[in-house]
């Protein structure tokens, strides 16, 4: 359990020795049912949803490159100042 880059590094460290490595993935989760797809991750060539299929997966089967890319999807919005009560900056300034 920890940051994705650390879990990736540990999985690669244990791979040559055949040591079972379970990682706990906590990507962006929106609804907790898998319907939004925000937490999807490729594991063993199959699409999985961390909120319903995990969050624990075989670290040697996780596609860490695509996972790390997905984790930056909302980076632009995460850096915005907090919302005010009168305007939503993400929605183009439309009143709430």
N, C-alpha and C positions, 0 to 999 in steps of 0.2 A: 504494500500500500504506500502510495506517495505520488510525486509528480510523474507525469508520463515519461519524460526523458530518463528519469531514474529507473522506472520499471523496465523501460526498453533496454537500458544498459545492463541491468541485472539479468534479464532474459537472455541477452546475447552472451553474458559471462557464463551462464549456466548451460547454455545450449551444447557446447562441445563435450561437456561431461555427462549429458543426458539426465541432468537433475531436473525433476519436475518443478516447474516454476509457475505458480498461480499469481496473477496480477489482479488487483481490484481497480476497475476503471470507473471513474466518476465524471464522464464528460457532461456537457450541458444537457440537463434534463428539464423538459418543460411541463409535460403532463403526467409523467410516471406510468403511462399505459403503453408506450411504444407507438401510439398513433401519430404523434408529431414528427417522429423520426430524428429528433435532435440528438439523441444519444446513440445513433447507429454506429456500428463499428464492424469491420470485416475481421472475422475469426475463422481461420482454416478455410478461407475462400467463400465463406457464407456470411450473409448479412445478419448481424445480431443486434439486439437492442439492449443496452446496458441496464435499463430500468426494469425490464421484464425477464431477460435471458441471463442476466448477471447480477451484480457487477463483477463477479469473479470469473476469470477466463484463463485458459492455458496461455501463458506468456509467450510460448514458442509459436503459437498459432495466430497471434494478434498482428494485424497489419499496422504497425506503429507509424509508418510514413503517412498513411491516409488519416489515421487518428489525430496525429499532430497537426495536420493541415486543417481538419475539421474544427479543432479546438480554437483556431484563430478566426473562424467565420464571423464572429460578432465582436472582434477586437475593436473595430471602429466605434461601435456603439457603446462598448464598455468604457471608453475613454471620455465620453460626453459628461458634462457636469450634471448633477442631480436634477431631476425633473422639478419644475415649479408646480404650484397648484393650478396655474392658469394656462400653461402651454406644455405640449409634449414636443420636445426637441427632436425626437426620433421620427415622428410622423410629420415632419415639415412645419412645425409651429402651429398646427391646427389646435384650437381650443379643445380641452377635454370635455 
